[in-house]
Amino acid sequence: MASSTADNVLPEALQFRSPSPLVDIGANLTHESFDRDLGDVIARAQTAQVKTLIVTGTDLAHAEQAVSLAKQYPGLYATAGVHPHDASGWNAELAHKMKALHALPQVVAVGECGLDFNRNFSTPAEQEHAFEAQLALAVESGLPLFLHERDAGVRMREILTAWRDDISDAVVHCFTADRDTLHGYLDLDMHIGLTGWICDERRGHHLRPLVKDIPLERLMVETDCPYLLPRNLPAKLKGRRHEPALLPWIVKEIAQWRGISEAELGSATTRTAQRFFRLPTES
């Protein structure tokens, strides 16, 4: 569907450009809100120097869509997994189809998978079963893990501790928890993904002093769009849909709390993401 003129342009105050190329490790571009103007969204990301987008696959259908987008657009890659909300649907057939997706060159991680004891759309037992099954698939494929955790940090760390010697790498995406949980993940040699949550003075202020605790070689950045639009953007955004072109604002915010330049943080997180997801690097 053709996009309207309004869709094609962000407000001037939101037309950011990163001083270095960025990798958005968590973009939900299969969300229906992007159906009307996805090409424009990707073009705006490129203009903002967000050169690489990892499109999140949270169930079979969305993972297959993510792969299709990765085949269509240069600079896009996919993850393939089953979110804990949908863990009740895990079965042998689904495992077989996920295994096939993990063998595709467009798929760079197993996930989004993990535990969510906040909403429990699937029972904790169902979530743990699906999670461990996907850990086994990650071991088999050798792919890194793209993890979701909410209100389940203790149990998540217990499970990951048992599997840590067998899995390759793992990132806890959209980290929003406390210091003890953060250091528990870092002790397991996990990577951490930070979003615009840090821009939210109501809920994200506790993350600001924690930024310095995350080694740069363990830190990556993401929008988790269309969700988690930063609350402190310098202009209003009609419809409040988050998109990858706004990632430089998040990088700037994280850099401020870390006490380094936006360019240094951007370059470091891009190197980390390229290594983690085994992405090609520009010559």
N, C-alpha and C positions, 0 to 999 in steps of 0.2 A: 504494500500500500504506500502511495506517495506521502511524504511528510509535508506538513504545512510549513510556511515560512517561520512561524514561531518556534517550531521544533528544531529548525536548523541552526539557531543561534542561542548561545547562552548570554545572559546579561554581560555587558562589557566588564563589570567588576569581577565576574566569575570566569573570565577567559584567561586562565593561568597558563604559564609555560614553565615547566621544570628546567633548571639549568643543566640537568643530565637526564638521560633516558631512564624511565621507570618501568617496573613490572608490577602490575596490579594482580596479586595472587588469588584474589577472590572476587570475581565479577559474575553475578547471576544474570547473564545476558539472555538466558532462555525464559526469563520472566516475561509475562504477557505485556507488561508496560513498555517493553522495547520492541514489540512487534511492528509498530508503525514507522519507526525511524532508526532501526539498528545501524544501517549504513552511516547515517549522520553521527550517531553516537560514537562509532568506531573512528570516524574521521576526526571528530573533536578530540578524542583521546590521543590520536596521532599528533595533532597540532599542539596539544598540551605536553608532548614528549612522553606520554604514557604509551610506550612502543609495544609492550607485550601484555596480553590479557590472558589469565588463566580462568576459563569459564567453568563454573562449578556445576558438577553433575550430582544431584541429590537423590535421584532414583533412576530407574532404568530409562524411562522416557526422556528425562532431562539430560541424562548422560549421553544418550544417543543424539539428542539435539545439539549438545555441546560439541560432540565430535563433528557433526555436520557443519557447524559454524567454523570450527577449526580447519576443516577442509576448504571452506569457502573464502575465509579471510586470512591473509598473511599476518603473522604475529599473534594469532590466537591458538591456544592449546586448551585441552579439556582434562577434567578429573572425572572419575566414574566411581560412584559408590551409593550407598543407601544411608540416608540421614536417620538418626535415631528416632525421629518422629514416625518414620515409616518402617521401623524394624519389625513390626508384627507381620509384614508381608514377606520376610526372608524365607526362602526355601531353596531346594536343590536346583530347580530350573533357573531361578534368579541368579544363584551363584555361578552357574554355568555361563549365563549370558554376560555377567560381569567379568568373568575370567576372559571371555573373548574380547570384550572391550579393552581390557588391560593390555592385550597384545598389540593393539593398534598404535602406530607411531604418534598419533595426535594426542593420546592419553598419557599424561605425565605424572599422575598420582592416583592412588586409591583413596576414594572418599568423595563426598563429605561423609564421614562416618564417626561414630563415637557414642557419647552418652549425654542425655538431657533429662535430668531428674527434676527440672523445674516445672515442666508441663506434662510429662509422662503420657504423651499421646500413644506411645507403646509402653508396655510395662517394663520396669527395670530388668526383669529376667529376659524378656524378648530383646531388649536393647543390648544386653551383654552377649546374648547368643549371636546376634547379627554382627556385633562389633568384633567378637573373636573370630568369627568366620571370615570377616574382611581382613583382619590381621593375618590370617593364614593365607589369603589371596595375595596380600602384599609381600609376604615372605616368598611365596611361589613365583611371583612376577619380578621381584626385586625393586618394585616401584616404591617411592616414598609415600607417606600417609598424609592426608589432608584431614585434620581432626576437628570435631565439634565437641565442646564440653560446656555444660551449664549446670551449676549446682551439683556437680558429680566429681569434683576434683580428687577426692580421696580414693574413690573406687576406680576412677580412670587411671590414676597413678599406680594403684595395685596391679591392675591388668597390664599396663604398659611395662611395669617392672618385670613381670613374668615373661614378656615377649621381647624385651629390649635387645637381647643378644642376637635375635633372629631377624628383626626388621632392620631396614636400612636407615632412613631418616624419617622424621615426622615433624609436622608443624601444627601447633595448636592455633587454629585460625580464629580471628576475632576475639583475642584474649580480653576478658573483662573482669577477671577474678582478682583476688587479693595477693599480698606479697608472699605469703607462705605457699600458696598454690603455684605462683610464678616460679619460686625458687625450687619447688618440687619438680616442676617440669625441666628447669634448667639443669638440675642435678641428674636428670635422665638424658641429658644431651639433646633435648627437644629444641626445635625452633619455635619462635613466637611471631604471630601475625597481629599487627595493630591496625585498627580502623579509626574512623571518625568518632568513635566512642570517646576518645580522649579529648574531643572538642566539645563535649557535653558537660557543662558546669553542674548539671543536676546529678548525673550518674557517673561521669567519667573522671572526675577530678582526682580520685584516688590513684589513677594510673600515672599521673604526671610525675610524681617522685620516683616511680618504679622504672621509668624509661632508662635511666642510667644504669640500672641493674642488668639490663639485657645486653650481652655482648653483641657488637655490630655484626659479627659473623653468624649470629643466631636470630637476627631481627629481619622481618620482612613487612611489607606494607600492603594494604588492600582497602578497597572501598566497601566490599560486601553489598554493592549496589544491586537493586534499587533501594536497599535498606540503609539505615544509619547515615542519612544526610547530616553533615556537620551542622551543629546548631549555631556556630559562631561565624558562618560565612558572611562576607561583607555586603551581600545583597540577597534579596529574597529570590527564591526560585519557584516559578509557577508550577504547581503540581507536586512539588517537594520530592521529585524522583531523583535519587542519587545516580551519578554516572561516573565512569572512569576518568573523564577529563578533569574532575575535581580532586583527584588524588594528590596533585602538587600542594594543595592547601593542607591536607593531612600531613604530608611529609614536612612541610614548613612548621606545623604545630609540634610534631614530634621532635624535630631538630631544635626548636626553641627550648623545650624541656630537657633535652639532652645536653644542650650547651654547645652545639656544633652547627656548622652552616648547613643550609638546605642542600647545597651541592654535595657536601661530604656524606650526609645521610642518604641522599638519593643514590649516589654512586655505590655506597656500601650495601644498601638493601638490594640493589639490582645485581651486584656481584653475588650476593648470597642466594638470591632467587635463581639466578642462572645456574649456579652450582647445584642447588637443591633439586631443581626440576630437570637438570641436565639439558638446559636450553642452549641453542647455538648462540655464540657471542659475535657481535659485530666486529669486523676487522678494522 
